Amino acid sequence: MKLHHKVISLPIMVLMVIFVLGLLSVEYQVKFTLQKKFEQGLQTLSSFALSSLKSSDLHFNGHEINPAFDSLADSIAKASKARISFISYDGILLGDSALTYKDILITRKNINHKNQPEIALAITNNIGIAHRFSPTQKRELVYFARFDIDSGYIARIALPENAYGQIIADIRWGFSAIIFVTILAVIIFGFIALKLIKKAVNDERKYLENQIISRTKELTLIQTMTTMINNAESVVEASVVLSNILPKLLPGYSGALYITKPPLKELEKVVQWGKNWPSGSRVFIPKKETITSFDLACTPIGCIESQCHGCDNFFQHCYGVNLTVNQYNFGKIYFINQQQTLTTNIKNLIKQLVEPINSAISNVQLKNQLQDQAIRDPLTGLYNRRYMMETLEKTIHRADRQQSNVAVLMIDLDHFKDFNDKFGHQAGDLVLVQVSENFKDNLRLEDIACRYGGEEFCLICPDTTLRDAFILAEKLREKIGKLSIQYQHTKLDTITMSIGIAIYPNHANNGDNLIIKADQALYLAKDNGRNCTIVFQPDNNPIQKTN
């Protein structure tokens, strides 16, 4: 339904409902009042009929019916326009204005009126009333009967059920006329109002169309930005998206994204955009800063390096929004426009932008954190055993395609249980961390260092020959042996380790067997006095070097 149709039809429908309800209410009240007056009139007429019967001195001997009864009923009926009947106590019809004298005689033989409900009530209670169908007149009538105990006669008055229907019909026609006039007035007023409204609507529509076009562009860019950030694998990747899209959403504004870095005091700039952001800026978190929501305020940068110039003017136009998760501030995003102050529309847009940015970056950080927890050992930071097995299979498949080798080094720290018993588990954990750091410093980027379990480690070295693997193992063994580690001002014992080496495809045809062969070589190294490197040999004559 069109707007102008609604403007006219809805008030009309409301008025019609009001008028119909009013009509029904008035009709009910009028009908109730008329019915009371109608019954009162019947009572008065019945009393008058009995009085007339008494004054006429008519009597019924129980055998012959005097025609005078019927004449009296006819005369009263002509004056009152009602049906008048006289009935004896025995239920014999003596006179009826609606019947001839001959019909009365026939009725006497066939019908005993004492069985009629109004007659039975009148004999019992002096008066009786009933609404029923008249077989003689073929319509619904209201019967009112009054019994006179002294004379033994009953006067009965009958009128059509709808005697007051014309009054109700007149009321309905009156209300209908009022409804018609009112609806006509509403229609005329509606058309006049629509002409005035149409002009205002056209003006407003032009304004809204421009707003919709602008808003659609904003929402499209925001949706694109949100999707790309949510699909980002790292904060750096997400920051590239921000630097490309934010200048389009906020032309004329420069800005930067800062993420908290340990020790949770200084914020590290991840990306900046625009021309007005100072290159030497550094941001620190205020000591008493408490964050519970996305607060947009003038947030001055806590520390600017010496090469940053014009900072005072910069601070006056710089606005920062806190990035939070679980009431923890993990970063800030800044916006600056030195040519103007922040308007309400820009402020609302910035708040709308920050919410998905905040959520997406926190999700990226959480995803990276969970991924690290799933694949890395929490103590050493090396990859765990599960990641090692998955990566080993992929590395072997790649080696098959490239027709290259894969070396696996199984490493065990010698007598580490005795070391823990002597210096304690905390000292042992420190040794594990130092050894792991040494591995990271001496391996290639493509090499994978894993903590296999306890004091055991596994190194996966793609595209590595047996000779290169042996040289690497000896290099690591010598560097670990030279470590000098102190714990609680106590110098710990020298750490040595045993190493077993196996090469794919020389020693095994899959990852599981390759681990088994390297582990067998490791056990040989332990059996040969530890602190040595053993290469697996099928003929049990291992290549080894001891310290």
ABEGO torsion letter per residue (X at the ends): XBAAAAAAAAAAAAAAAAAAAAAAAAAAAAAAAAAAAAAAAAAAAAAAAAAAAAAAGBBBAGABBBAAAAAAAAAAAAAAGBBBBBBBAAGBBABBAABBAAAAAAAAAABBAAABAAAAAAAAAGBBBBBBBBAAAGBBBBBBBBBBAAAGBBBBBBBBAAAAAAAAAAAAAAAAAAAAAAAAAAAAAAAAAAAAAAAAAAAAAAAAAAAAAAAAAAAAAAAAAAAAAAABABAAAAAAAAAAAAAAABBGBBBBBBBBBOAGABBBBABBBEAABBAABBBBBBAABBBABBBBBBBBBABBBAABBGAAAAAAABBBBBBBBGGBBAEBBBBBBAABBBBAAAAAAAAAAAAAAAAAAAAAAAAAAAAAAAABBAAAGBBBAAAAAAAAAAAAAAAAAAGBBBBBBBBBBBGAAAAAAAAEAAAAAAAAAAAAAAAAAABBAABBBBBAEEABBBBBBBGBBAAAAAAAAAAAAAAAAABBBBBGGBBBBBBBBBBBBBBOAAABABAAAAAAAAAAAAAAAAAAGEGBBBBBBAAGBBBBBBX
